[in-house]
Amino acid sequence: MAAKNSVLWSTLTDEQETMIREVISRVTDKWSLWALSELAQHGPLRFSRLMDRVEGVSQKSLTATLRHLERDGLIKRTVMVQVPIRVDYDATDLGRAMVAEVHPLWMWVAVNLQGVARARRTFDRRTRVQATAEIG
């Protein structure tokens, strides 16, 4: 598998590498993965329902997030002409496939959360002791 991946990486153009970084940055930003996961699991959803599920997101941030996800083909936006106009959002097959790939990483973090918290406490104690020693 590693050899196969190195062959793939060696054949990518600079433009393709840039696009890969952009997509990874986008889906790992503050709201994208959460919104996409909600749509993959519970979609299609209207904007207001999705906003309720992605707690703490502003209307402006969710709008921008959905536009980026739509541009990358991870969600689809469906406008139904009625009064009032209805807009639904749903994960595409590509978006569902991405969520399925990221889910194991999320599970790893959930399973190892106590270990990460312990490491953070140890680090914070050590840096406080070092800072105190440097001051004194």
N, C-alpha and C positions, 0 to 999 in steps of 0.2 A: 504494500500500500504506500509506503513512504517513497519508494522509487517512482511509482505511478504519479504521486503528487508532485515530486520534483520535476518530472517531465512536463506536467501541466503548467507549473509555475514558470518553467523556462520558456514556454511557448507564448506566454501572455504578453501582450503589448503594454506599453506604458498607460495607454488609455484604459485598457481592461483592468490593470492593477488599480488605477485611480477609481474606477467605477466600483470595484470590489470594496475598497476602503470606504467609499461613500455609502454603499448599501449597509455595510457592517456598522458604520457610525450611526446611520439613520435608525436601524432597527434596535440599536442598543441605547438610544437616547432615553430621556426620562419617561416619555409617554408611549412611544411607538409599539414596543413589545407588549405592553399591557393592553393597549387598545386592540392590537391585532389578535392577541390571545382571546380577548372577550368576544370579538367578532367570529373567530374560528370556533369557539365553543357555543356561543349563544346567538350568532347572527342568523339572518339579517336583523339589524337594529337601526332604529331612527337615531338621529344625532342626540336628542335629549336623553334617550334610554342609555346610549353609550356613555354619555357624559356622567350619568348617575353611577355607572359601573366603574368608571375610571375616576375614582374619588380624588378630589384636589386639583384636577386639571381645569384650566380656564377655558372658556369658549374659544378664545383666540388661539391658544396652544393646541387644543384638540382639532380645530379647523386646519391649522398648519400641518399637524401630524397626519391627518387623514389625506390631505393633498399629496404629501410626500409618499405615503404608502400607496396611494392610487397611482401616482406617477411610476413607481417601481413595480406595479402590477401585483401588489400583495393584497389589495382590497379593490372592490368595485363599488361604485356609487351609482345607484339607480334612482332616477327622478320620475315620479309618477305625477302626471298632470291631472290635478284635481284641485278643489278649493278646500282648504289651503293646499299648496303644493306639498307633496310628501317626498322625502329623500331618505332612502335606506342605504346602509353600508353593510357589506358582507366581505368576508375573507374569500379570496380566490383560491383555486387549487394550489397555486404557487405559494400563497400566504399560509395556507394550512400545512403545506409541506415544510415551510420554514419553521413554523411553530413546533411541528413534530421533531425537528432537528434540535431546536433550542431547549425543548422540554427536559431532556436528560441533564443538561447543564443546570437548569433550574432545580431539578431534583437533587443533584449533587450538592448544590449550595444549601438546600433545605436540610439534607441529611447531615451535612458537616457544619451547620451553623454554630453549634456549641464550640467546636474546635476553633473556628474563626474568631468567635467572641473571646475565647480564652487567650488566643494569640494576641488579639488586640489589647486585652487588659495587661498582659505581660509586657508588651511593647510600650504601652502608655506608662506603666510603672517605671520601666527602665529609663525611658526618656525623661520622666519627671526627676528621677534620681540623678541622672546625668546633668540636667539643667540646674538642679539645686547645687550640685558639686561645682559646676562652672561658675555660678554666682558667688558661692561661698569661698 
